[in-house]
Amino acid sequence: MIWEKKKILVTVKAYPEKSKTHGNTVCTIGLTDGGEWIRLYPIPYETYIFKSIEKYDWIEVECAKAGEKLSRKESYKIKINSLKVIDKSLSSNGSNGKPDWAERNKLILPHISSSIESLSDQFEIDRTSIGLIKPKEIIKFYKDEELKIYEDTKKAFQQTLFGASIPDVEKIPHIFGYEFKCGGCQEKKHRIQCEDWELLESYRKWGLTYCDTDTLWEKLKNKYYDYMLERDFYFYMGMFSRYKTWLIVGLYYPPKNVKNSTNLRATSLMDYIN
């Protein structure tokens, strides 16, 4: 096994899952400073809590290729103790407290794929399993099950190996998704499950705020459909680990008035240091 030290811009945090093998874990997707997609799994949930890792933080970590059923080329496992946050200037907790969408776009938008169909073709060539697409048309935001109100996880804690207590992970079914057309669609429509952490956390937390599933659904639709249609809206796509099935693993939604030409040069971490 060959371990490599990589610098990675965190772009996707999947909602934490309870794993019988690894405990409470988070699957993380990002871009290396060399402009390559990468998937890090498993990262313990407590690592995210203690290190305060946010989307669009730059992290540094030692990692090695992971053995998988589908041999997805971007999948790596990590040395947990090697992970550290090295730059927060692009996260929501950056130097001025506001997202720098223009700088994020310089890094992210050069990596747009034309369609899910093109991603699937590329998977057959080199096992590509991560991509970013811009939907041509968003038809609807949907739920597959009736909503419920979840308990406040602050009332339930788990003990870590270090003796500290952190909020327990609430198991939430992935019932939300989008129906849409991408650049490769003709008459066909895609109906794809969304696993975005922000979405599922909104579902859990807003239920405690509104205490009514009808109101909760209206608030979710307002944020994750109506609001998104007002933005420059993209899907981070990832292939499921066991089957050749694409999932929406994260959402990217800069304002429409931000310069976002896909011809912008991809910026690396070194541009921030030098």
C-alpha positions as CSV (number, residue, x, y, z in Angstrom):
1,M,0.0,0.0,0.0
2,I,1.4,3.4,-1.0
3,W,0.5,6.4,1.2
4,E,0.5,9.9,-0.3
5,K,0.1,13.3,1.3
6,K,-2.5,15.3,-0.6
7,K,-4.0,18.8,-0.2
8,I,-7.7,18.7,-0.9
9,L,-10.5,21.3,-1.2
10,V,-13.6,19.8,0.5
11,T,-16.6,20.1,-1.8
12,V,-19.0,17.5,-0.5
13,K,-19.8,16.0,2.9
14,A,-22.3,13.2,2.8
15,Y,-24.7,12.9,5.7
16,P,-23.0,10.8,8.5
17,E,-23.9,7.1,8.5
18,K,-23.8,4.4,11.1
19,S,-21.4,1.7,9.9
20,K,-21.1,-1.7,11.6
21,T,-17.5,-1.8,10.4
22,H,-16.3,1.7,10.9
23,G,-18.7,3.3,13.4
24,N,-20.2,6.7,12.7
25,T,-18.5,7.9,9.5
26,V,-18.6,10.6,6.8
27,C,-17.8,10.2,3.1
28,T,-16.0,13.2,1.8
29,I,-15.4,14.4,-1.8
30,G,-13.1,17.1,-2.9
31,L,-10.6,18.4,-5.5
32,T,-6.9,18.0,-5.0
33,D,-4.6,20.9,-5.5
34,G,-3.7,19.2,-8.8
35,G,-7.4,19.5,-9.9
36,E,-8.4,15.8,-9.5
37,W,-11.5,14.6,-7.9
38,I,-11.0,12.4,-4.8
39,R,-13.2,10.5,-2.4
40,L,-12.1,10.0,1.2
41,Y,-13.8,7.2,3.2
42,P,-14.2,6.5,6.0
43,I,-13.6,9.6,8.1
44,P,-15.0,9.3,11.6
45,Y,-17.8,11.7,12.4
46,E,-16.0,12.8,15.5
47,T,-13.1,14.0,13.4
48,Y,-15.4,16.4,11.6
49,I,-16.6,17.7,15.0
50,F,-13.3,18.1,16.7
51,K,-11.5,19.6,13.7
52,S,-14.4,21.8,12.7
53,I,-14.2,20.7,9.0
54,E,-16.4,22.8,6.7
55,K,-17.2,22.6,3.0
56,Y,-14.6,24.5,1.0
57,D,-11.9,24.1,3.7
58,W,-8.5,23.1,2.4
59,I,-7.3,20.0,4.3
60,E,-4.1,18.0,4.2
61,V,-4.1,14.2,4.7
62,E,-2.1,11.1,4.1
63,C,-4.2,8.6,2.0
64,A,-3.9,5.5,-0.1
65,K,-6.0,3.9,-2.9
66,A,-9.0,1.9,-1.5
67,G,-9.8,-1.5,-2.8
68,E,-13.5,-1.6,-3.9
69,K,-15.9,-3.8,-5.8
70,L,-16.3,-1.2,-8.6
71,S,-12.7,0.0,-8.5
72,R,-13.8,3.6,-8.5
73,K,-10.6,5.5,-9.4
74,E,-11.1,8.4,-7.0
75,S,-11.6,6.4,-3.8
76,Y,-9.0,6.6,-1.0
77,K,-8.7,5.7,2.6
78,I,-6.9,7.9,5.0
79,K,-4.6,7.9,8.1
80,I,-7.0,9.6,10.5
81,N,-4.3,11.2,12.7
82,S,-2.8,12.9,9.6
83,L,-5.8,15.0,8.7
84,K,-5.6,18.7,9.4
85,V,-7.3,21.9,8.2
86,I,-4.7,24.1,6.5
87,D,-6.8,26.9,4.9
88,K,-10.4,28.2,5.7
89,S,-10.4,31.2,3.3
90,L,-13.0,29.6,1.0
91,S,-15.3,28.1,3.6
92,S,-18.3,29.8,5.0
93,N,-16.2,30.6,8.0
94,G,-13.5,32.4,5.9
95,S,-11.6,35.6,6.8
96,N,-14.6,37.9,6.1
97,G,-17.3,35.5,7.3
98,K,-18.9,35.3,3.8
99,P,-18.6,32.8,1.0
100,D,-16.2,33.8,-1.8
101,W,-18.1,32.3,-4.7
102,A,-15.9,33.8,-7.4
103,E,-12.8,32.0,-6.0
104,R,-14.7,28.8,-5.5
105,N,-15.9,29.0,-9.1
106,K,-12.4,29.3,-10.4
107,L,-11.5,26.0,-8.7
108,I,-14.7,24.1,-9.3
109,L,-16.4,25.1,-12.6
110,P,-13.5,24.0,-14.9
111,H,-14.4,20.5,-13.9
112,I,-18.0,20.4,-15.2
113,S,-19.1,17.3,-17.2
114,S,-21.6,17.7,-20.0
115,S,-24.1,15.1,-18.7
116,I,-24.7,12.0,-16.6
117,E,-24.4,10.0,-19.8
118,S,-20.9,11.3,-20.5
119,L,-19.9,10.5,-16.9
120,S,-21.3,6.9,-17.4
121,D,-19.3,6.6,-20.6
122,Q,-16.1,7.8,-18.8
123,F,-16.7,5.3,-16.0
124,E,-16.5,2.4,-18.5
125,I,-13.2,3.9,-19.8
126,D,-11.3,4.7,-16.6
127,R,-13.7,4.1,-13.6
128,T,-14.5,7.8,-13.2
129,S,-17.2,7.9,-10.5
130,I,-17.3,11.6,-9.5
131,G,-18.4,14.6,-11.5
132,L,-20.2,18.0,-11.6
133,I,-23.1,18.6,-13.9
134,K,-25.4,21.6,-14.6
135,P,-29.0,20.4,-15.0
136,K,-30.5,21.7,-18.2
137,E,-34.0,21.7,-16.6
138,I,-35.0,21.1,-13.0
139,I,-38.5,19.5,-13.2
140,K,-39.2,19.0,-9.5
141,F,-37.8,18.4,-6.0
142,Y,-39.5,15.3,-4.5
143,K,-39.8,13.0,-1.5
144,D,-40.3,9.3,-1.6
145,E,-41.8,9.0,1.9
146,E,-43.9,11.0,4.3
147,L,-41.9,13.3,6.5
148,K,-41.5,12.8,10.2
149,I,-40.2,14.9,13.1
150,Y,-37.0,13.7,14.6
151,E,-35.7,13.9,18.1
152,D,-33.2,16.5,19.2
153,T,-29.8,14.8,19.0
154,K,-28.5,17.2,21.6
155,K,-30.3,15.1,24.1
156,A,-28.4,12.0,23.0
157,F,-24.6,11.8,23.1
158,Q,-22.1,9.2,22.3
159,Q,-18.7,8.7,24.0
160,T,-15.6,8.9,21.8
161,L,-12.4,7.1,22.2
162,F,-11.0,10.2,23.8
163,G,-13.6,10.3,26.5
164,A,-15.4,13.3,25.1
165,S,-19.1,13.4,24.2
166,I,-20.5,14.4,20.9
167,P,-24.1,14.5,19.6
168,D,-25.3,11.1,18.4
169,V,-25.9,10.6,14.7
170,E,-29.5,10.4,13.8
171,K,-30.2,7.8,11.1
172,I,-32.3,9.5,8.5
173,P,-33.6,7.7,5.3
174,H,-32.5,9.3,2.1
175,I,-36.0,10.2,0.8
176,F,-35.3,13.3,-1.2
177,G,-34.3,13.8,-4.8
178,Y,-34.5,15.8,-8.0
179,E,-36.2,15.0,-11.3
180,F,-34.3,16.8,-14.1
181,K,-32.9,16.8,-17.6
182,C,-29.1,17.1,-18.3
183,G,-27.2,17.9,-21.4
184,G,-27.4,14.3,-22.6
185,C,-31.2,13.9,-22.2
186,Q,-33.6,13.8,-25.2
187,E,-37.0,12.8,-24.0
188,K,-35.6,10.9,-21.0
189,K,-35.7,12.4,-17.5
190,H,-33.4,11.6,-14.6
191,R,-34.9,10.9,-11.2
192,I,-32.0,10.8,-8.7
193,Q,-31.7,10.6,-5.0
194,C,-29.9,13.4,-3.2
195,E,-27.7,12.7,-0.2
196,D,-26.5,16.3,0.5
197,W,-25.7,16.7,4.2
198,E,-27.1,20.3,4.3
199,L,-30.4,19.0,2.9
200,L,-30.8,16.1,5.4
201,E,-29.6,18.3,8.3
202,S,-32.2,20.9,7.3
203,Y,-34.9,18.1,7.4
204,R,-33.8,17.0,10.8
205,K,-33.4,20.5,12.4
206,W,-36.3,22.3,10.8
207,G,-38.7,19.6,12.0
208,L,-37.8,20.6,15.6
209,T,-38.4,24.3,14.6
210,Y,-41.7,23.9,12.9
211,C,-43.1,20.7,14.5
212,D,-45.4,20.2,11.5
213,T,-44.6,18.1,8.5
214,D,-46.7,20.2,6.0
215,T,-44.9,23.4,7.0
216,L,-41.6,21.5,7.1
217,W,-42.1,20.3,3.5
218,E,-43.0,23.8,2.3
219,K,-39.8,25.2,3.9
220,L,-37.7,22.4,2.3
221,K,-39.2,23.0,-1.1
222,N,-38.7,26.8,-0.7
223,K,-34.9,26.3,0.0
224,Y,-34.0,23.3,-2.1
225,Y,-36.2,24.0,-5.2
226,D,-37.5,27.6,-5.4
227,Y,-34.3,29.2,-4.0
228,M,-32.0,27.0,-6.0
229,L,-33.8,27.9,-9.3
230,E,-32.7,31.5,-8.5
231,R,-29.1,30.5,-8.3
232,D,-26.5,29.1,-10.7
233,F,-27.4,25.5,-9.7
234,Y,-25.1,22.4,-10.1
235,F,-25.1,18.8,-8.9
236,Y,-22.1,17.0,-7.5
237,M,-22.5,13.4,-8.8
238,G,-21.1,10.3,-7.2
239,M,-21.4,6.6,-8.1
240,F,-22.8,4.3,-5.5
241,S,-20.1,1.9,-4.1
242,R,-21.8,-1.4,-5.0
243,Y,-23.8,-0.7,-8.2
244,K,-23.4,1.5,-11.3
245,T,-25.9,3.9,-9.9
246,W,-25.4,7.7,-9.9
247,L,-26.4,9.7,-6.8
248,I,-26.6,13.5,-6.2
249,V,-24.1,13.7,-3.4
250,G,-23.9,17.4,-3.0
251,L,-25.3,20.8,-4.3
252,Y,-23.4,23.7,-5.6
253,Y,-25.3,27.0,-6.0
254,P,-23.3,30.2,-6.5
255,P,-25.3,33.4,-7.2
256,K,-26.1,34.0,-10.9
257,N,-24.3,37.4,-10.9
258,V,-20.9,35.8,-10.1
259,K,-18.4,35.6,-12.9
260,N,-18.3,31.9,-13.6
261,S,-16.9,31.2,-17.0
262,T,-15.8,27.6,-17.4
263,N,-12.7,29.0,-19.1
264,L,-11.4,30.4,-15.9
265,R,-8.1,28.9,-14.9
266,A,-8.3,26.4,-12.1
267,T,-6.6,27.9,-9.1
268,S,-4.5,25.7,-6.9
269,L,-3.7,25.9,-3.2
270,M,-0.3,27.4,-4.1
271,D,-2.0,30.4,-5.5
272,Y,-3.3,31.2,-2.0
273,I,0.1,30.7,-0.4
274,N,2.3,32.5,-2.9
